[in-house]
Amino acid sequence: MADFTAKQLRNVVLLSHSGAGKTMISEAMLLAAGAISRMGKTDEGTTTSDYEPEEARRRTSVQVSLLPCVWKKHKLNLLDTPGYADYRGEVLSGLRVADSTVMVVSAPAGVEVGTEQSWQMAAERKLPRVVFVNKMDRENANYKRVMVSLQNSLGRSCVAVQVPIGAEASFKGVVDLMGTPGNVPAEATQEVKAARERLIEAIAETDDKLVNKFLDGQALTPEELSNGLKQGVASGALTPVLFGSALAGVGADKLMDAIVDLLPSPADVPAAEATNSNAKVTLPCKDDGPLAALVFKTTADPFVGKLSYFRVYSGSFKSDSHVWNASRNEDERVGQVFLVRGKTQEPMARVGAGDIAAVAKLQAVLTGDTLGQKDRPVKLPSVQFPEPVYQMAVAPKSKADLDKMTSALARIVEEDPGLRVARDPDTTEILLGGLGDTHLAVAVEKMKRKFGVDLALSVPKVPYKETIRSTTRVEYKHKKQTGGHGQYGHVWLELEPRPRGAGFEFAEKVVGGAVPKEYIPSVEKGVVKAMAEGAVAGFPIVDVKATLVDGSSHDVDSSGMAFEIAASHALSKGVKMANPTLLEPVMTVKIIVPDTSAGDVIGDLNGKRGHIHGMTPQGNGNTLVEAEVPMAEMLRYATELRSLTGGRGSFTARVAHMDPVPDHLVQRIVEQKERQAAAV
């Protein structure tokens, strides 16, 4: 592929609700542009974009894919993203390096929740947008209905620049409204006339000169209409709506025309901002500027190793060179740079400013790093990934898998920074966090395929604790006689509860040397050991003060070990006598939900033993619900909230404190722990 100037580039991210047809319209564009010779199908797992086995098997995208093609002497870098909510991190990666957006909407379904969320993400980044209404040949496709859905949900900026001819099985093509429509079927004449008038009025309203001319009854010239539409798109005042059917091969060429004619090049958007020694600098999109490239995606390729996808914001990125990783202060040797289209890779000599490509086998580079020059280092803003809201415990299925698990987890997080790995210090489980159950299931599948490690997911254990609610005094005498020296340790402990979160305290009030001083540290050691092992259900004991008040010793048989054993047994015995209970972690939860779902969410939280602290209207059709909910009730909340709100709800949660478990649940938890112990 020949070199292209920044003016000839278009970096476009495709966004939609899952199933609207992003992947198929990108496939149709590749075919129309001659980048592929045969159109694959999502249902058959044969598309250029969905090349990973996990995507082919699920018939859906699970990662952002780069799909370059050439159209009318312009290079289009299409970024096909997943529509499913679990892969929002992949969407954010695509948005980070795109200059504009194509929103794909299913004609039968209209605007869906994923469309609204994608639209909001694009709007936050002030990216110009075009809407492509797909599946006009499907049952229930209706031009007027979908336009109402677009304008009601996405705003009055949505304006048709085409009118479809027919719908459902009778869909034949589209009429372009920007020129003087010709050869319009009789049944569409009135609709085309009305739509063209609406388009001209919408364009005129974006410019004072044009609106005055329009109100004076003067016709706007084709050049005025074209320039006005382009300026309206750039400012966000207008969002052109196009129609077609990816499967039928209708509309892909017109969509690429719109991308070339209406959406900005890297040279048209504001210069990228970066930092240099904490000072802000701007980076004009020029080949002769200082090199600054952002790595926005990393994959583990089974053939070429690690593949780092990057966008060049300034300068030229060349094969067989060196770059400076400003994020890690390391030099990197660059081998071959590739033009990547799905899973195919074509060698490139250089990548110019504004372009997107990939490079293999960079050693220390991770997603979000900035690559540039050591003598002029700058850092570009990284990709901001969402915090995980769903966790599962991950464990190896065999000894061989155990040996490879740590490495595999590190590599999958490198590939998908939306995942997190942590070890729970209380339960000792390894936790894998992400945005949902599918997100984690696909990660496990990838680790098995790419790294040869077979892992199992399970619901995480809740890190319960044990404590006491009353004061008690307990005695334990450890006495054992075997040949030679025996064992003798005798202690009296006083146990009393401490305030929640106060932790453990050990004290001694022994008088008259009943327990020799040299054995007192052993007593404390035995108490601490028993607290870690628990007394009721094997959970750690917390918030207890243990005081050694009396005991006795033997001149020959006493030892530190004997007193340690005695203290350990005394603590366990005493806890059972002191009205013990379990403590559970309680989470502070903040949930954003549509106003229409707030009642259902509140009712669900009440059923989860939650305490509602407040509801605050957000003024945008949403309500903020703040509550405290036990962790045990929140383990699958990401999936449950999605179901309750039709995918429109979001939440954050953090552990706030420990509270006593209700008495009627304690025995159930104890029995469950006993069953787990017996099964090991």
C-alpha positions as CSV (number, residue, x, y, z in Angstrom):
1,M,0.0,0.0,0.0
2,A,1.4,3.4,-1.0
3,D,2.2,6.2,1.3
4,F,-0.6,8.6,2.2
5,T,-0.4,12.1,3.5
6,A,-2.3,13.0,6.7
7,K,-4.9,14.7,4.5
8,Q,-5.6,11.4,2.8
9,L,-6.1,9.4,6.0
10,R,-9.4,8.7,7.8
11,N,-9.3,7.0,11.2
12,V,-12.8,5.9,11.8
13,V,-14.2,3.8,14.7
14,L,-17.3,1.7,14.1
15,L,-19.7,1.7,17.1
16,S,-23.1,0.1,17.8
17,H,-25.2,-2.1,19.9
18,S,-24.3,-5.8,19.7
19,G,-25.7,-7.4,16.6
20,A,-26.4,-4.2,14.6
21,G,-23.9,-5.2,11.9
22,K,-20.7,-3.3,12.4
23,T,-18.6,-6.2,11.3
24,M,-20.7,-7.0,8.2
25,I,-20.7,-3.4,7.0
26,S,-16.9,-3.2,7.5
27,E,-16.7,-6.4,5.5
28,A,-18.8,-4.9,2.8
29,M,-16.6,-1.8,2.7
30,L,-13.4,-3.9,2.4
31,L,-15.0,-5.8,-0.5
32,A,-16.2,-2.6,-2.3
33,A,-12.7,-1.2,-1.9
34,G,-11.0,-4.3,-3.3
35,A,-9.2,-5.1,-0.1
36,I,-10.7,-8.5,0.0
37,S,-12.0,-10.7,-2.9
38,R,-14.8,-12.5,-1.1
39,M,-17.2,-11.3,1.6
40,G,-17.2,-13.3,4.7
41,K,-20.2,-13.7,7.1
42,T,-20.5,-13.3,10.8
43,D,-22.8,-16.3,11.1
44,E,-20.1,-18.5,9.4
45,G,-17.2,-17.1,11.4
46,T,-15.4,-16.0,8.2
47,T,-15.2,-12.2,8.4
48,T,-11.9,-10.4,8.2
49,S,-12.5,-8.6,11.5
50,D,-13.6,-11.5,13.7
51,Y,-10.6,-13.7,13.1
52,E,-9.9,-15.0,16.6
53,P,-11.4,-18.5,17.2
54,E,-13.3,-17.1,20.2
55,E,-15.1,-14.6,17.9
56,A,-15.8,-17.2,15.2
57,R,-17.2,-19.6,17.7
58,R,-19.4,-16.9,19.4
59,R,-20.4,-15.2,16.1
60,T,-19.5,-11.8,17.7
61,S,-16.6,-9.4,18.1
62,V,-14.6,-9.5,21.3
63,Q,-11.8,-7.1,20.4
64,V,-11.1,-4.0,18.3
65,S,-9.8,-4.9,14.8
66,L,-7.9,-2.7,12.4
67,L,-9.2,-2.9,8.8
68,P,-7.4,-0.5,6.4
69,C,-8.6,-0.1,2.8
70,V,-8.2,2.5,0.0
71,W,-11.1,4.4,-1.4
72,K,-10.9,7.2,-3.9
73,K,-7.2,7.8,-3.2
74,H,-7.8,7.9,0.6
75,K,-6.7,5.4,3.1
76,L,-9.5,4.4,5.5
77,N,-8.4,2.9,8.8
78,L,-11.6,1.3,10.0
79,L,-11.6,0.2,13.6
80,D,-14.3,-2.4,14.2
81,T,-15.2,-2.7,17.9
82,P,-17.3,-5.1,19.9
83,G,-20.9,-4.1,20.7
84,Y,-21.3,-6.3,23.8
85,A,-20.9,-4.4,27.1
86,D,-18.2,-6.7,28.5
87,Y,-15.8,-5.3,25.9
88,R,-16.1,-1.6,26.6
89,G,-12.4,-1.5,27.1
90,E,-11.8,-2.5,23.5
91,V,-14.3,0.2,22.4
92,L,-12.3,2.8,24.4
93,S,-9.1,1.7,22.7
94,G,-10.6,2.3,19.3
95,L,-12.1,5.6,20.4
96,R,-8.7,6.8,21.7
97,V,-7.0,6.7,18.3
98,A,-10.0,7.6,16.1
99,D,-10.8,11.0,14.6
100,S,-14.5,10.2,13.9
101,T,-17.2,7.6,14.3
102,V,-19.6,5.6,12.2
103,M,-22.6,4.7,14.4
104,V,-24.3,1.5,13.0
105,V,-27.9,1.1,13.8
106,S,-30.2,-1.8,13.0
107,A,-33.2,-0.7,11.0
108,P,-35.7,-3.2,12.6
109,A,-34.5,-2.5,16.2
110,G,-33.8,1.2,16.0
111,V,-31.6,2.8,18.7
112,E,-30.7,0.3,21.4
113,V,-28.9,0.7,24.7
114,G,-25.5,0.0,23.2
115,T,-26.1,2.6,20.6
116,E,-26.9,5.2,23.3
117,Q,-23.8,4.3,25.3
118,S,-21.5,4.4,22.3
119,W,-23.0,7.7,21.2
120,Q,-22.3,9.2,24.6
121,M,-18.7,8.0,24.6
122,A,-18.2,9.5,21.2
123,A,-19.9,12.8,22.3
124,E,-17.6,13.0,25.4
125,R,-14.6,13.0,23.0
126,K,-16.3,15.4,20.6
127,L,-15.8,13.0,17.7
128,P,-17.8,13.9,14.5
129,R,-20.3,11.2,13.7
130,V,-22.1,9.6,10.8
131,V,-25.0,7.1,11.3
132,F,-25.4,4.1,9.0
133,V,-28.8,2.4,9.3
134,N,-28.2,-1.2,8.4
135,K,-30.5,-4.1,7.6
136,M,-33.0,-2.1,5.6
137,D,-33.9,-5.3,3.8
138,R,-35.0,-7.0,7.0
139,E,-38.5,-7.5,8.3
140,N,-39.8,-4.5,10.3
141,A,-37.3,-2.1,8.7
142,N,-39.0,1.3,8.3
143,Y,-37.4,4.6,7.3
144,K,-39.7,6.9,9.2
145,R,-39.7,4.9,12.3
146,V,-35.9,4.6,12.5
147,M,-35.5,8.4,11.9
148,V,-37.9,9.1,14.8
149,S,-35.9,6.6,17.0
150,L,-32.6,8.4,16.1
151,Q,-33.9,11.9,16.7
152,N,-35.7,11.0,20.0
153,S,-32.7,9.0,21.4
154,L,-29.6,10.7,19.8
155,G,-30.9,14.2,19.2
156,R,-32.2,16.5,16.5
157,S,-28.7,16.6,14.9
158,C,-29.5,13.4,13.1
159,V,-30.6,14.3,9.6
160,A,-31.1,12.0,6.6
161,V,-28.8,12.6,3.6
162,Q,-30.4,9.6,1.8
163,V,-33.9,8.2,1.5
164,P,-34.2,4.4,1.1
165,I,-36.2,3.1,-1.9
166,G,-38.5,0.5,-0.5
167,A,-38.0,-1.5,2.7
168,E,-37.9,-5.1,3.9
169,A,-38.0,-7.5,0.9
170,S,-38.7,-4.6,-1.5
171,F,-35.6,-2.6,-0.5
172,K,-33.8,-1.6,-3.7
173,G,-31.3,1.1,-2.9
174,V,-31.1,4.7,-1.8
175,V,-31.7,8.2,-3.2
176,D,-28.9,10.7,-2.5
177,L,-30.4,14.0,-1.2
178,M,-27.2,16.1,-1.6
179,G,-27.4,16.5,-5.3
180,T,-30.6,17.0,-7.4
181,P,-32.2,13.6,-7.0
182,G,-33.0,11.9,-10.3
183,N,-34.7,8.7,-11.3
184,V,-36.7,8.7,-8.2
185,P,-39.4,6.0,-8.1
186,A,-42.9,7.5,-8.1
187,E,-43.7,6.0,-4.7
188,A,-40.7,7.8,-3.1
189,T,-41.1,11.2,-4.8
190,Q,-43.0,12.9,-2.0
191,E,-40.7,11.5,0.7
192,V,-37.6,12.5,-1.2
193,K,-38.9,16.0,-1.7
194,A,-39.8,16.4,2.0
195,A,-36.5,14.9,3.2
196,R,-34.4,17.1,0.9
197,E,-36.2,20.2,2.3
198,R,-35.5,19.1,5.9
199,L,-31.8,18.5,5.0
200,I,-31.4,21.9,3.3
201,E,-33.0,23.6,6.3
202,A,-30.8,21.7,8.8
203,I,-27.7,22.7,6.9
204,A,-28.8,26.3,6.7
205,E,-29.3,26.5,10.4
206,T,-25.7,25.8,11.1
207,D,-24.5,29.0,9.5
208,D,-25.8,32.6,9.8
209,K,-25.2,33.5,6.2
210,L,-26.9,30.3,4.9
211,V,-29.9,30.7,7.2
212,N,-30.4,34.3,6.0
213,K,-30.2,33.2,2.4
214,F,-32.6,30.3,3.1
215,L,-35.1,32.5,4.9
216,D,-35.0,35.0,2.0
217,G,-36.2,32.1,-0.2
218,Q,-33.0,31.8,-2.2
219,A,-31.7,28.4,-3.2
220,L,-28.5,27.2,-1.7
221,T,-25.8,26.1,-4.2
222,P,-24.5,22.6,-4.2
223,E,-21.2,23.9,-3.0
224,E,-22.8,25.8,-0.1
225,L,-24.8,22.6,0.9
226,S,-21.6,20.4,0.7
227,N,-19.5,22.8,2.7
228,G,-22.3,23.5,5.2
229,L,-22.8,19.8,5.8
230,K,-19.1,19.2,6.3
231,Q,-18.8,22.0,8.7
232,G,-21.9,20.9,10.6
233,V,-20.5,17.4,10.9
234,A,-17.2,18.8,12.2
235,S,-18.9,20.9,14.9
236,G,-21.3,18.2,15.9
237,A,-24.3,20.2,14.9
238,L,-25.2,17.6,12.2
239,T,-25.0,13.9,12.0
240,P,-25.7,12.6,8.5
241,V,-27.8,9.4,8.3
242,L,-27.2,6.9,5.6
243,F,-29.1,3.7,4.8
244,G,-28.2,0.3,3.4
245,S,-27.8,-3.4,3.9
246,A,-24.4,-4.9,4.4
247,L,-25.5,-8.4,3.5
248,A,-27.1,-7.2,0.3
249,G,-24.1,-5.1,-0.5
250,V,-26.1,-1.9,-0.6
251,G,-24.7,1.3,0.8
252,A,-21.1,0.4,1.6
253,D,-19.8,2.5,-1.3
254,K,-21.9,5.5,-0.3
255,L,-20.8,5.2,3.3
256,M,-17.1,5.3,2.2
257,D,-17.9,8.3,0.1
258,A,-19.3,10.0,3.2
259,I,-16.3,9.0,5.3
260,V,-14.0,10.6,2.7
261,D,-16.1,13.7,2.0
262,L,-17.5,14.5,5.4
263,L,-15.3,13.1,8.2
264,P,-12.0,14.8,9.2
265,S,-8.5,13.7,8.4
266,P,-5.8,13.6,11.2
267,A,-4.6,16.9,9.7
268,D,-8.0,18.5,10.2
269,V,-8.4,17.7,13.9
270,P,-6.8,19.7,16.7
271,A,-3.1,18.9,17.3
272,A,-2.5,16.1,19.8
273,E,-1.5,17.3,23.3
274,A,1.3,15.6,25.2
275,T,3.6,16.3,28.1
276,N,7.3,16.8,28.2
277,S,8.8,16.9,31.7
278,N,5.3,17.8,33.0
279,A,5.0,20.7,30.5
280,K,2.3,20.5,28.0
281,V,3.3,20.4,24.3
282,T,1.2,20.2,21.1
283,L,2.2,17.9,18.3
284,P,1.1,19.0,14.8
285,C,0.4,16.0,12.6
286,K,3.5,16.2,10.4
287,D,5.9,13.6,9.1
288,D,8.9,15.8,9.9
289,G,7.9,16.5,13.5
290,P,9.3,14.6,16.6
291,L,8.2,11.0,16.7
292,A,5.2,10.4,19.0
293,A,3.2,7.2,18.7
294,L,0.6,5.7,21.1
295,V,0.3,2.0,21.6
296,F,-3.4,1.4,21.9
297,K,-3.6,-2.4,21.7
298,T,-1.4,-5.4,22.4
299,T,-2.0,-9.0,21.2
300,A,-0.2,-12.2,21.6
301,D,0.1,-13.5,18.1
302,P,1.0,-17.2,17.9
303,F,3.2,-16.7,14.8
304,V,5.0,-13.4,15.3
305,G,4.8,-13.1,19.1
306,K,3.6,-9.9,20.7
307,L,2.0,-7.4,18.3
308,S,1.7,-3.8,19.4
309,Y,-0.8,-1.6,17.5
310,F,0.0,2.1,17.4
311,R,-1.1,5.4,16.0
312,V,1.5,7.9,14.9
313,Y,0.6,11.4,16.1
314,S,3.8,13.1,14.9
315,G,6.8,12.1,12.9
316,S,7.5,8.9,11.1
317,F,7.7,5.4,12.5
318,K,10.2,3.3,10.6
319,S,11.1,-0.4,10.3
320,D,14.5,-1.5,11.5
321,S,15.1,1.5,13.8
322,H,15.1,2.4,17.5
323,V,12.4,4.2,19.5
324,W,12.3,5.5,23.0
325,N,9.6,4.3,25.3
326,A,8.9,7.5,27.2
327,S,6.5,5.7,29.5
328,R,9.2,3.4,30.8
329,N,12.4,5.2,30.0
330,E,13.7,2.3,27.8
331,D,15.1,2.0,24.4
332,E,13.3,-0.4,22.1
333,R,14.6,-2.1,19.0
334,V,12.1,-1.9,16.2
335,G,12.1,-4.8,13.6
336,Q,9.4,-5.0,11.0
337,V,6.4,-2.7,10.9
338,F,3.2,-4.1,9.5
339,L,0.0,-2.9,7.9
340,V,-2.5,-5.2,9.6
341,R,-5.9,-6.1,8.3
342,G,-7.6,-8.5,10.6
343,K,-5.1,-11.4,10.9
344,T,-3.2,-10.5,7.7
345,Q,0.1,-8.6,8.0
346,E,1.9,-6.7,5.2
347,P,5.4,-5.3,5.7
348,M,5.7,-1.5,5.7
349,A,8.9,0.5,5.4
350,R,7.4,3.5,7.4
351,V,4.2,4.8,9.0
352,G,3.6,8.5,8.5
353,A,1.9,11.0,10.8
354,G,-1.7,10.2,11.4
355,D,-1.6,6.6,10.3
356,I,-2.2,3.4,12.2
357,A,-0.1,0.2,12.0
358,A,1.5,-2.5,14.2
359,V,5.0,-3.7,15.1
360,A,6.0,-7.1,16.4
361,K,8.2,-8.2,19.3
362,L,8.7,-5.0,21.2
363,Q,10.1,-6.2,24.6
364,A,8.8,-3.9,27.4
365,V,6.1,-2.0,25.6
366,L,2.5,-2.2,27.0
367,T,-0.8,-0.8,26.0
368,G,-0.9,3.0,26.7
369,D,2.9,3.5,26.2
370,T,4.2,6.4,24.1
371,L,7.0,5.6,21.7
372,G,9.2,8.5,20.4
373,Q,12.7,9.9,20.4
374,K,15.1,9.9,23.3
375,D,16.3,13.4,22.6
376,R,12.7,14.7,22.4
377,P,10.7,12.5,24.7
378,V,7.0,13.2,25.1
379,K,4.1,11.3,26.7
380,L,0.6,11.1,25.1
381,P,-2.5,10.5,27.3
382,S,-2.9,6.8,27.8
383,V,-6.0,4.7,27.1
384,Q,-8.3,4.9,30.1
385,F,-9.8,1.5,30.8
386,P,-12.9,0.9,32.9
387,E,-12.5,-0.5,36.4
388,P,-13.5,-4.2,36.8
389,V,-16.9,-4.8,38.3
390,Y,-17.0,-8.6,38.1
391,Q,-14.6,-11.0,39.7
392,M,-14.1,-14.7,39.7
393,A,-11.6,-16.9,41.4
394,V,-9.3,-18.6,39.0
395,A,-7.5,-21.9,39.6
396,P,-5.4,-24.3,37.6
397,K,-6.9,-27.6,36.6
398,S,-3.6,-29.6,36.9
399,K,-0.1,-29.3,38.3
400,A,1.2,-28.5,34.8
401,D,-1.3,-25.6,34.6
402,L,-0.2,-24.3,38.0
403,D,3.3,-23.9,36.7
404,K,2.1,-21.8,33.8
405,M,-0.8,-19.9,35.4
406,T,1.1,-16.9,36.7
407,S,2.8,-16.2,33.3
408,A,-0.5,-16.7,31.4
409,L,-2.4,-14.3,33.6
410,A,0.3,-11.7,33.3
411,R,0.2,-12.0,29.5
412,I,-3.6,-11.9,29.1
413,V,-3.7,-8.7,31.2
414,E,-1.0,-7.3,29.0
415,E,-3.2,-8.1,26.0
416,D,-6.4,-6.8,27.7
417,P,-5.7,-4.1,30.3
418,G,-9.5,-4.2,31.1
419,L,-8.7,-7.3,33.0
420,R,-7.2,-7.2,36.5
421,V,-5.5,-10.0,38.5
422,A,-5.1,-9.8,42.3
423,R,-4.6,-12.2,45.2
424,D,-7.1,-12.0,48.1
425,P,-4.9,-12.0,51.2
426,D,-7.7,-13.4,53.4
427,T,-8.9,-16.3,51.2
428,T,-5.6,-16.7,49.3
429,E,-7.6,-17.0,46.0
430,I,-6.3,-15.6,42.8
431,L,-9.0,-13.2,41.5
432,L,-9.6,-12.3,37.8
433,G,-11.6,-9.2,37.4
434,G,-13.3,-7.8,34.3
435,L,-16.6,-6.3,33.1
436,G,-18.7,-9.4,33.0
437,D,-18.9,-13.2,32.9
438,T,-18.4,-13.3,29.1
439,H,-15.3,-11.1,29.4
440,L,-13.7,-13.6,31.9
441,A,-14.8,-16.7,30.0
442,V,-13.2,-15.5,26.8
443,A,-10.0,-14.6,28.6
444,V,-9.8,-18.2,30.0
445,E,-10.4,-19.6,26.5
446,K,-7.7,-17.4,25.1
447,M,-5.2,-18.4,27.8
448,K,-5.8,-22.1,26.9
449,R,-5.4,-21.5,23.2
450,K,-2.5,-19.1,23.2
451,F,-0.5,-20.1,26.3
452,G,-1.5,-23.7,26.8
453,V,-2.9,-23.3,30.3
454,D,-6.3,-24.7,31.4
455,L,-7.9,-22.7,34.2
456,A,-11.2,-23.0,36.0
457,L,-13.4,-20.1,37.2
458,S,-15.5,-20.2,40.3
459,V,-17.4,-17.8,42.5
460,P,-14.9,-16.1,44.9
461,K,-15.0,-16.9,48.6
462,V,-16.3,-14.2,50.8
463,P,-13.5,-13.2,53.3
464,Y,-15.6,-13.7,56.5
465,K,-14.0,-13.1,59.9
466,E,-14.9,-14.4,63.4
467,T,-15.2,-12.3,66.5
468,I,-16.8,-12.4,70.0
469,R,-19.6,-10.5,71.6
470,S,-19.0,-11.1,75.3
471,T,-16.2,-11.4,77.8
472,T,-15.0,-14.7,79.1
473,R,-12.3,-16.3,81.2
474,V,-10.9,-19.7,80.0
475,E,-8.3,-22.2,81.2
476,Y,-6.4,-24.7,79.3
477,K,-3.7,-27.1,80.6
478,H,-1.5,-28.9,78.1
479,K,0.0,-31.9,79.8
480,K,1.7,-34.8,78.0
481,Q,4.1,-37.4,79.3
482,T,6.1,-39.5,76.9
483,G,9.5,-41.1,77.7
484,G,12.0,-38.6,79.0
485,H,10.8,-34.9,79.3
486,G,7.1,-34.4,79.1
487,Q,5.2,-31.3,78.0
488,Y,3.5,-28.9,80.4
489,G,1.9,-25.6,79.8
490,H,-1.0,-24.1,81.8
491,V,-2.7,-20.8,81.0
492,W,-5.7,-18.7,82.0
493,L,-6.9,-16.2,79.4
494,E,-9.4,-13.4,79.6
495,L,-11.0,-12.6,76.3
496,E,-13.0,-9.5,75.6
497,P,-14.4,-7.9,72.4
498,R,-12.8,-4.8,70.9
499,P,-14.5,-2.1,68.8
500,R,-15.0,-3.0,65.1
501,G,-11.8,-2.6,63.1
502,A,-9.7,-2.2,66.3
503,G,-7.8,-5.4,65.6
504,F,-6.1,-7.8,68.0
505,E,-4.4,-6.9,71.3
506,F,-2.4,-9.1,73.7
507,A,-1.7,-8.2,77.3
508,E,-0.6,-10.0,80.4
509,K,-1.4,-9.5,84.1
510,V,0.4,-12.5,85.6
511,V,1.5,-12.1,89.2
512,G,4.0,-14.0,91.2
513,G,5.6,-15.6,88.2
514,A,2.8,-18.1,87.7
515,V,3.9,-18.2,84.1
516,P,7.6,-17.5,83.8
517,K,8.3,-14.4,81.7
518,E,10.4,-16.4,79.1
519,Y,7.2,-18.2,78.1
520,I,4.9,-15.2,77.7
521,P,6.0,-14.5,74.1
522,S,5.1,-18.2,73.4
523,V,1.7,-17.7,74.9
524,E,1.2,-14.7,72.6
525,K,2.4,-16.7,69.6
526,G,-0.1,-19.5,70.3
527,V,-2.9,-17.0,70.6
528,V,-2.0,-15.4,67.3
529,K,-1.8,-18.7,65.6
530,A,-5.2,-19.8,66.8
531,M,-6.7,-16.5,65.7
532,A,-5.5,-17.1,62.2
533,E,-7.1,-20.5,62.1
534,G,-10.4,-19.5,63.6
535,A,-12.6,-21.3,66.1
536,V,-16.1,-21.4,64.7
537,A,-15.8,-22.0,61.0
538,G,-12.1,-21.6,60.2
539,F,-12.2,-17.9,59.4
540,P,-9.6,-15.5,61.0
541,I,-10.6,-14.1,64.4
542,V,-10.5,-10.3,64.7
543,D,-11.2,-7.5,67.1
544,V,-10.4,-9.4,70.3
545,K,-8.2,-8.6,73.3
546,A,-6.6,-11.6,74.9
547,T,-5.0,-11.1,78.4
548,L,-2.9,-13.8,80.1
549,V,-4.0,-13.6,83.7
550,D,-2.7,-16.7,85.3
551,G,-1.3,-20.2,84.8
552,S,1.4,-22.5,86.1
553,S,4.6,-24.2,84.9
554,H,6.7,-27.2,85.6
555,D,10.4,-27.0,86.3
556,V,11.3,-29.8,83.9
557,D,8.5,-30.3,81.5
558,S,7.5,-26.7,80.6
559,S,8.7,-25.2,77.4
560,G,7.9,-22.4,75.0
561,M,6.2,-25.0,72.7
562,A,4.0,-26.3,75.5
563,F,2.8,-22.9,76.4
564,E,2.2,-22.0,72.7
565,I,0.0,-25.2,72.4
566,A,-1.8,-24.4,75.6
567,A,-2.5,-20.8,74.6
568,S,-3.7,-21.9,71.1
569,H,-6.3,-24.3,72.6
570,A,-7.3,-21.8,75.2
571,L,-8.1,-19.2,72.6
572,S,-10.1,-21.5,70.5
573,K,-12.0,-22.8,73.5
574,G,-12.6,-19.3,74.9
575,V,-14.0,-17.9,71.6
576,K,-16.7,-20.6,71.5
577,M,-17.7,-19.6,75.1
578,A,-17.8,-15.8,74.3
579,N,-20.9,-15.6,72.2
580,P,-19.0,-15.8,68.8
581,T,-20.4,-14.5,65.5
582,L,-19.2,-14.0,62.0
583,L,-18.3,-10.7,60.4
584,E,-18.8,-10.0,56.7
585,P,-17.4,-7.3,54.4
586,V,-19.9,-4.6,53.5
587,M,-19.5,-2.6,50.3
588,T,-20.3,1.0,49.6
589,V,-22.1,0.9,46.3
590,K,-22.9,3.8,43.9
591,I,-25.3,2.8,41.1
592,I,-26.4,5.0,38.1
593,V,-29.7,3.7,36.8
594,P,-32.4,5.0,34.5
595,D,-35.2,6.7,36.4
596,T,-37.6,4.1,35.1
597,S,-35.5,1.3,36.6
598,A,-34.8,2.9,40.0
599,G,-37.7,1.2,41.8
600,D,-36.7,-2.3,40.6
601,V,-33.1,-1.6,41.6
602,I,-34.1,-0.4,45.1
603,G,-36.3,-3.4,45.6
604,D,-33.5,-5.7,44.5
605,L,-31.0,-4.0,46.9
606,N,-33.5,-4.4,49.8
607,G,-33.7,-8.1,49.0
608,K,-29.9,-8.2,49.2
609,R,-29.9,-6.9,52.8
610,G,-28.8,-3.5,51.5
611,H,-29.2,-0.2,53.3
612,I,-30.2,2.6,51.0
613,H,-28.5,5.9,51.9
614,G,-29.9,8.1,49.2
615,M,-31.3,8.6,45.7
616,T,-30.1,11.7,43.7
617,P,-31.6,12.6,40.4
618,Q,-28.9,13.3,37.8
619,G,-31.0,15.5,35.5
620,N,-30.3,13.3,32.4
621,G,-33.0,10.7,32.9
622,N,-30.8,8.8,35.4
623,T,-30.7,8.4,39.2
624,L,-27.8,7.9,41.5
625,V,-28.5,5.3,44.1
626,E,-26.1,5.1,47.1
627,A,-26.2,2.1,49.4
628,E,-24.3,-0.3,51.6
629,V,-24.6,-4.0,50.6
630,P,-22.9,-7.1,52.0
631,M,-20.2,-8.4,49.6
632,A,-21.8,-11.9,49.6
633,E,-24.8,-10.4,47.8
634,M,-22.7,-8.5,45.2
635,L,-20.7,-11.3,43.7
636,R,-22.7,-11.4,40.5
637,Y,-24.2,-7.9,40.6
638,A,-22.7,-6.8,37.2
639,T,-24.8,-9.4,35.4
640,E,-27.9,-8.8,37.6
641,L,-27.9,-5.0,37.2
642,R,-27.6,-5.5,33.4
643,S,-30.7,-7.6,33.5
644,L,-32.6,-5.2,35.8
645,T,-31.9,-2.1,33.7
646,G,-31.7,-3.5,30.2
647,G,-28.0,-2.9,30.1
648,R,-28.3,0.8,31.0
649,G,-27.2,0.6,34.6
650,S,-23.6,1.0,35.9
651,F,-22.0,0.8,39.3
652,T,-18.9,1.1,41.4
653,A,-18.3,-0.7,44.7
654,R,-15.6,-0.8,47.4
655,V,-15.3,-2.5,50.7
656,A,-16.2,-0.1,53.5
657,H,-16.2,-2.0,56.7
658,M,-17.1,-5.3,58.5
659,D,-20.5,-6.0,60.0
660,P,-21.9,-8.9,62.0
661,V,-23.7,-11.6,59.9
662,P,-27.3,-12.0,60.9
663,D,-27.7,-14.9,63.2
664,H,-30.0,-16.8,61.0
665,L,-27.3,-16.9,58.2
666,V,-24.3,-17.8,60.4
667,Q,-25.2,-21.5,60.6
668,R,-25.7,-21.8,56.9
669,I,-22.2,-20.3,56.3
670,V,-20.6,-22.6,58.8
671,E,-22.2,-25.6,57.2
672,Q,-21.1,-24.5,53.8
673,K,-17.5,-24.1,55.0
674,E,-17.6,-27.5,56.5
675,R,-18.8,-29.0,53.2
676,Q,-16.0,-27.3,51.3
677,A,-13.4,-28.6,53.8
678,A,-14.8,-32.1,53.5
679,A,-14.6,-32.0,49.7
680,V,-10.9,-31.1,49.6
